[in-house]
Every structure is written in C-alpha cells, then in structure tokens.
Amino acid sequence: MSTPTQATGSGVVPYRLSVRQFKMMIDAGIFPEKAHVELLGGRLVDKMTKHPPHDFTVGRFSSALRELLPADWFVREEKSLQLGGFWRPEPDIAVVRGPDALYSNRDPNAVDVALIVEVADSSYAKDHGLKWRAYAAARIPVYLIVRLAERRVEVHRNPSGRGRQASYQDVETYLESAEVPIVIDGVEVGRLAVRDLLP
C-alpha cells in the first residue's frame, strides 16, 4: 500500500508509489513506449537523456568489468534493482551474483549486488544525493560514480545508517592517471585504468 509523504511548502502531500504499484503500472502499459523512468523513494523519476560520452563509458566500463569478474558474478547494464518497498532504481551498471536465470522472474535485490556504477554528466546531484543515500541504506558495499566532466572516478565504501541518515563512510577519488581497484564480495579482483574507461 502506498503512503503519503511529508507535506511540501505548498501544503500538498505527494502520493508515494510502492514498487508493487509501479510494476502494475508498467504491466498495464501506462508509460509511453520510450519512457525511461525509475522509482526512487516512491517517486517517479525520469532518467536523464543519455549522450554518446555517457553511453561509451557505460559500455567500456561494463566490458572491462566482465574481463575481471569471477564466474559466479555478472554485469547488468541499465536494468532494475529492487531496494525495499519504494525503491526500484536502474543503475547504469550493477555487478550481480549469478547465474542470470535467478532473475527471470524477479529483480535482484541488495543482497545480490556487489557493486554499482553510475556515470554522471548532468546527473551528479542525483547520483551523489538521492541514489547515494539509497544505495548506502540498502548496504550496497561498493558504489562508483564516474564523473565525466572531471575525468575521475569516485569510489564509495563502508555504508552505514538508515533512511536519510544513510551514507558511505569512506570515499576515494581516482584521477585519469590512476587505476581503480575493483572489489567483489570483499576481494579485489583487479584494477581498471581510469583513462581507459573515459571517452
């Protein structure tokens, strides 16, 4: 069941959708064919328009990850996760425990995910705000944000807290000349050169 959220300054109380309601809307064909929305905290959020540099980086990063992953993990690009009753984000990249047949009838949830990557051009405020807190609250162990304009990668680790108090306690920034360690299930499986991931 959905619930109203806090009143806004205008006194209007937005309606909060559950993941179940969101899936029912998708199944009913409510969204136009080319609509690309995700559910963040019970609110429908339109995914940003993608540009070639974003798409290039998502593809390049995914390919590089596939070369490093142990056999029981795989990469999902721009596919839904279910992180609680009101969260169904579509991260640019998620490394998920396999086999992929596990998800033929359900979305992966937080315990299935080792690492998430978001590629930020104009979306950094959302990626380091709403999504950052949601991924921390769900205890996603490693969250990477590729900052295209700054040509660097932020690696966020050690999630703690709940709800709006959730955060990642550790952050490291890797510049274009550096290599980013890729940690899956607590084990470093390799490193990726930042410059090789960028357009």
LUMRO-661398 format. One record per residue (C-alpha): residue in one letter; residue number from 1; chain; x, y, z. Coordinates in nm, 4 decimals, always signed. Layout:
BEGIN
(atom A,NUM,A,(X,Y,Z)) ...
//
This chain:
BEGIN
(atom M,1,A,(+0.0000,+0.0000,+0.0000)) (atom S,2,A,(+0.1322,+0.3438,-0.0844)) (atom T,3,A,(+0.1590,+0.6197,+0.1691)) (atom P,4,A,(+0.1524,+0.9986,+0.1545)) (atom T,5,A,(+0.4848,+1.1672,+0.2087)) (atom Q,6,A,(+0.5594,+1.4812,+0.4102)) (atom A,7,A,(+0.3696,+1.7905,+0.3105)) (atom T,8,A,(+0.5552,+2.0308,+0.0860)) (atom G,9,A,(+0.5729,+2.4052,+0.1492)) (atom S,10,A,(+0.2508,+2.4487,-0.0512)) (atom G,11,A,(+0.0646,+2.2076,+0.1788)) (atom V,12,A,(+0.0388,+1.9495,-0.0999)) (atom V,13,A,(+0.1131,+1.5936,+0.0106)) (atom P,14,A,(+0.2702,+1.3949,-0.2773)) (atom Y,15,A,(+0.1472,+1.0390,-0.3259)) (atom R,16,A,(+0.4144,+0.7755,-0.2737)) (atom L,17,A,(+0.4058,+0.4731,-0.5042)) (atom S,18,A,(+0.5200,+0.1297,-0.3925)) (atom V,19,A,(+0.7331,-0.0951,-0.6114)) (atom R,20,A,(+0.4290,-0.3217,-0.6473)) (atom Q,21,A,(+0.2150,-0.0349,-0.7790)) (atom F,22,A,(+0.4947,+0.0772,-1.0101)) (atom K,23,A,(+0.5208,-0.2726,-1.1609)) (atom M,24,A,(+0.1439,-0.2818,-1.2069)) (atom M,25,A,(+0.1636,+0.0481,-1.3964)) (atom I,26,A,(+0.4369,-0.0935,-1.6206)) (atom D,27,A,(+0.2359,-0.4121,-1.6838)) (atom A,28,A,(-0.0730,-0.2038,-1.7668)) (atom G,29,A,(+0.1218,-0.0090,-2.0310)) (atom I,30,A,(+0.0689,+0.3267,-1.8616)) (atom F,31,A,(+0.4083,+0.4646,-1.9647)) (atom P,32,A,(+0.4781,+0.5562,-2.3274)) (atom E,33,A,(+0.6978,+0.3062,-2.5088)) (atom K,34,A,(+1.0097,+0.5249,-2.4969)) (atom A,35,A,(+0.9592,+0.6482,-2.1412)) (atom H,36,A,(+1.2504,+0.5634,-1.9149)) (atom V,37,A,(+1.1538,+0.6103,-1.5516)) (atom E,38,A,(+1.2745,+0.4683,-1.2234)) (atom L,39,A,(+1.1146,+0.4652,-0.8795)) (atom L,40,A,(+1.3218,+0.6498,-0.6188)) (atom G,41,A,(+1.1753,+0.6688,-0.2701)) (atom G,42,A,(+0.8236,+0.6213,-0.4026)) (atom R,43,A,(+0.8557,+0.8968,-0.6633)) (atom L,44,A,(+0.8720,+0.8503,-1.0381)) (atom V,45,A,(+1.1932,+0.9997,-1.1743)) (atom D,46,A,(+1.2653,+1.0374,-1.5433)) (atom K,47,A,(+1.6112,+0.9091,-1.6279)) (atom M,48,A,(+1.8315,+1.1760,-1.7819)) (atom T,49,A,(+1.8735,+1.1894,-2.1575)) (atom K,50,A,(+2.1857,+0.9977,-2.2474)) (atom H,51,A,(+2.4635,+1.1307,-2.4659)) (atom P,52,A,(+2.7355,+0.9426,-2.6576)) (atom P,53,A,(+3.0060,+1.0008,-2.3893)) (atom H,54,A,(+2.7749,+0.8507,-2.1247)) (atom D,55,A,(+2.6874,+0.5502,-2.3412)) (atom F,56,A,(+3.0514,+0.4984,-2.4387)) (atom T,57,A,(+3.1624,+0.4931,-2.0741)) (atom V,58,A,(+2.8855,+0.2560,-1.9658)) (atom G,59,A,(+2.9788,+0.0166,-2.2456)) (atom R,60,A,(+3.3541,+0.0432,-2.1904)) (atom F,61,A,(+3.3239,+0.0020,-1.8114)) (atom S,62,A,(+3.0902,-0.2979,-1.8469)) (atom S,63,A,(+3.3239,-0.4720,-2.0905)) (atom A,64,A,(+3.6233,-0.4147,-1.8636)) (atom L,65,A,(+3.4327,-0.5493,-1.5606)) (atom R,66,A,(+3.3316,-0.8650,-1.7469)) (atom E,67,A,(+3.7006,-0.9446,-1.8012)) (atom L,68,A,(+3.7665,-0.9347,-1.4249)) (atom L,69,A,(+3.4622,-1.0974,-1.2670)) (atom P,70,A,(+3.4655,-1.4408,-1.1062)) (atom A,71,A,(+3.2384,-1.6933,-1.2798)) (atom D,72,A,(+2.9552,-1.6561,-1.0287)) (atom W,73,A,(+2.9069,-1.2808,-1.0927)) (atom F,74,A,(+2.7823,-1.0943,-1.3981)) (atom V,75,A,(+2.7172,-0.7405,-1.5245)) (atom R,76,A,(+2.3745,-0.5847,-1.5797)) (atom E,77,A,(+2.3501,-0.2567,-1.7713)) (atom E,78,A,(+2.0605,-0.0178,-1.7029)) (atom K,79,A,(+1.8379,-0.2866,-1.5512)) (atom S,80,A,(+1.6162,-0.2541,-1.2437)) (atom L,81,A,(+1.7036,-0.3464,-0.8869)) (atom Q,82,A,(+1.4535,-0.3664,-0.6016)) (atom L,83,A,(+1.5863,-0.1989,-0.2887)) (atom G,84,A,(+1.2917,-0.2095,-0.0499)) (atom G,85,A,(+0.9247,-0.1305,-0.0932)) (atom F,86,A,(+0.9664,+0.2130,-0.2554)) (atom W,87,A,(+1.2939,+0.1874,-0.4471)) (atom R,88,A,(+1.3393,+0.0404,-0.7954)) (atom P,89,A,(+1.6390,+0.2238,-0.9434)) (atom E,90,A,(+1.8051,+0.1445,-1.2758)) (atom P,91,A,(+2.1775,+0.1948,-1.2179)) (atom D,92,A,(+2.3976,+0.2313,-1.5228)) (atom I,93,A,(+2.5900,-0.0810,-1.4183)) (atom A,94,A,(+2.5346,-0.3378,-1.1439)) (atom V,95,A,(+2.7534,-0.6387,-1.0677)) (atom V,96,A,(+2.5132,-0.9097,-0.9539)) (atom R,97,A,(+2.5538,-1.2616,-0.8185)) (atom G,98,A,(+2.4672,-1.5203,-1.0845)) (atom P,99,A,(+2.3507,-1.7145,-1.2624)) (atom D,100,A,(+2.1328,-1.4730,-1.4578)) (atom A,101,A,(+1.8455,-1.7250,-1.4575)) (atom L,102,A,(+1.7871,-1.6307,-1.0923)) (atom Y,103,A,(+1.6320,-1.3075,-1.2181)) (atom S,104,A,(+1.3998,-1.4429,-1.4852)) (atom N,105,A,(+1.1002,-1.3669,-1.2600)) (atom R,106,A,(+1.2315,-1.1140,-1.0095)) (atom D,107,A,(+1.4601,-0.8136,-0.9828)) (atom P,108,A,(+1.7895,-0.8519,-0.7986)) (atom N,109,A,(+1.7792,-0.7019,-0.4503)) (atom A,110,A,(+2.0517,-0.5562,-0.2311)) (atom V,111,A,(+2.1981,-0.8879,-0.1108)) (atom D,112,A,(+2.2513,-0.9908,-0.4745)) (atom V,113,A,(+2.4629,-0.6845,-0.5603)) (atom A,114,A,(+2.8395,-0.6449,-0.5104)) (atom L,115,A,(+2.8956,-0.3134,-0.6858)) (atom I,116,A,(+2.7042,-0.0335,-0.8589)) (atom V,117,A,(+2.8365,+0.2189,-1.1103)) (atom E,118,A,(+2.6630,+0.5412,-1.2116)) (atom V,119,A,(+2.8062,+0.7526,-1.4945)) (atom A,120,A,(+2.7413,+1.1180,-1.4141)) (atom D,121,A,(+2.7363,+1.4040,-1.6586)) (atom S,122,A,(+2.4364,+1.6210,-1.5698)) (atom S,123,A,(+2.3088,+1.3657,-1.3151)) (atom Y,124,A,(+2.5730,+1.4073,-1.0413)) (atom A,125,A,(+2.3361,+1.5785,-0.7954)) (atom K,126,A,(+2.1032,+1.2777,-0.8090)) (atom D,127,A,(+2.3834,+1.0180,-0.8211)) (atom H,128,A,(+2.5587,+1.1687,-0.5185)) (atom G,129,A,(+2.2371,+1.2653,-0.3406)) (atom L,130,A,(+1.9226,+1.0561,-0.3533)) (atom K,131,A,(+2.0830,+0.7459,-0.5057)) (atom W,132,A,(+2.3954,+0.7687,-0.2866)) (atom R,133,A,(+2.1807,+0.7565,+0.0275)) (atom A,134,A,(+1.9556,+0.4814,-0.1106)) (atom Y,135,A,(+2.2490,+0.2588,-0.2044)) (atom A,136,A,(+2.4099,+0.3177,+0.1351)) (atom A,137,A,(+2.0823,+0.2431,+0.3176)) (atom A,138,A,(+2.0500,-0.0806,+0.1186)) (atom R,139,A,(+2.4094,-0.1694,+0.2174)) (atom I,140,A,(+2.5429,-0.1899,-0.1373)) (atom P,141,A,(+2.9088,-0.2495,-0.0439)) (atom V,142,A,(+3.0787,-0.0503,-0.3217)) (atom Y,143,A,(+2.9368,+0.2402,-0.5215)) (atom L,144,A,(+3.1346,+0.4051,-0.8006)) (atom I,145,A,(+3.0482,+0.7363,-0.9640)) (atom V,146,A,(+3.2237,+0.8177,-1.2903)) (atom R,147,A,(+3.2422,+1.1963,-1.3226)) (atom L,148,A,(+3.2773,+1.2542,-1.6947)) (atom A,149,A,(+3.3422,+1.6291,-1.6896)) (atom E,150,A,(+3.6091,+1.5989,-1.4191)) (atom R,151,A,(+3.7538,+1.2791,-1.5751)) (atom R,152,A,(+3.7709,+1.0911,-1.2478)) (atom V,153,A,(+3.6052,+0.8071,-1.0573)) (atom E,154,A,(+3.4775,+0.8290,-0.7003)) (atom V,155,A,(+3.4705,+0.5022,-0.5042)) (atom H,156,A,(+3.2351,+0.4970,-0.2042)) (atom R,157,A,(+3.2629,+0.2164,+0.0536)) (atom N,158,A,(+3.1542,+0.1237,+0.4066)) (atom P,159,A,(+2.7792,+0.2037,+0.4008)) (atom S,160,A,(+2.6078,+0.2819,+0.7310)) (atom G,161,A,(+2.2961,+0.4448,+0.8748)) (atom R,162,A,(+1.9322,+0.4231,+0.7734)) (atom G,163,A,(+1.6921,+0.6325,+0.5686)) (atom R,164,A,(+1.8006,+0.9931,+0.5273)) (atom Q,165,A,(+2.0900,+0.9346,+0.7680)) (atom A,166,A,(+2.2442,+0.6644,+0.5467)) (atom S,167,A,(+2.5837,+0.7396,+0.3964)) (atom Y,168,A,(+2.9092,+0.5896,+0.2812)) (atom Q,169,A,(+3.1839,+0.6425,+0.5344)) (atom D,170,A,(+3.4814,+0.6068,+0.3007)) (atom V,171,A,(+3.5425,+0.7745,-0.0344)) (atom E,172,A,(+3.8465,+0.7709,-0.2594)) (atom T,173,A,(+3.8896,+0.9645,-0.5813)) (atom Y,174,A,(+4.0869,+0.8222,-0.8738)) (atom L,175,A,(+4.2110,+1.0686,-1.1331)) (atom E,176,A,(+4.2590,+0.9944,-1.5019)) (atom S,177,A,(+4.6148,+0.8690,-1.4473)) (atom A,178,A,(+4.5135,+0.6220,-1.1727)) (atom E,179,A,(+4.3779,+0.2681,-1.1603)) (atom V,180,A,(+4.0531,+0.1899,-0.9772)) (atom P,181,A,(+4.0515,-0.1264,-0.7631)) (atom I,182,A,(+3.7502,-0.3486,-0.8320)) (atom V,183,A,(+3.6308,-0.5239,-0.5166)) (atom I,184,A,(+3.3740,-0.8029,-0.5440)) (atom D,185,A,(+3.2429,-0.9717,-0.2306)) (atom G,186,A,(+3.5292,-0.8236,-0.0263)) (atom V,187,A,(+3.8046,-0.9383,-0.2639)) (atom E,188,A,(+3.9983,-0.7186,-0.5073)) (atom V,189,A,(+3.9673,-0.8929,-0.8441)) (atom G,190,A,(+4.1709,-0.6424,-1.0456)) (atom R,191,A,(+4.2217,-0.2785,-1.1348)) (atom L,192,A,(+4.0946,-0.0645,-1.4211)) (atom A,193,A,(+4.2781,+0.2352,-1.5640)) (atom V,194,A,(+4.0518,+0.5389,-1.5428)) (atom R,195,A,(+4.1727,+0.6764,-1.8766)) (atom D,196,A,(+4.0627,+0.3531,-2.0493)) (atom L,197,A,(+3.7055,+0.3989,-1.9249)) (atom L,198,A,(+3.6585,+0.7553,-2.0491)) (atom P,199,A,(+3.5759,+0.8899,-2.3960)) 
//
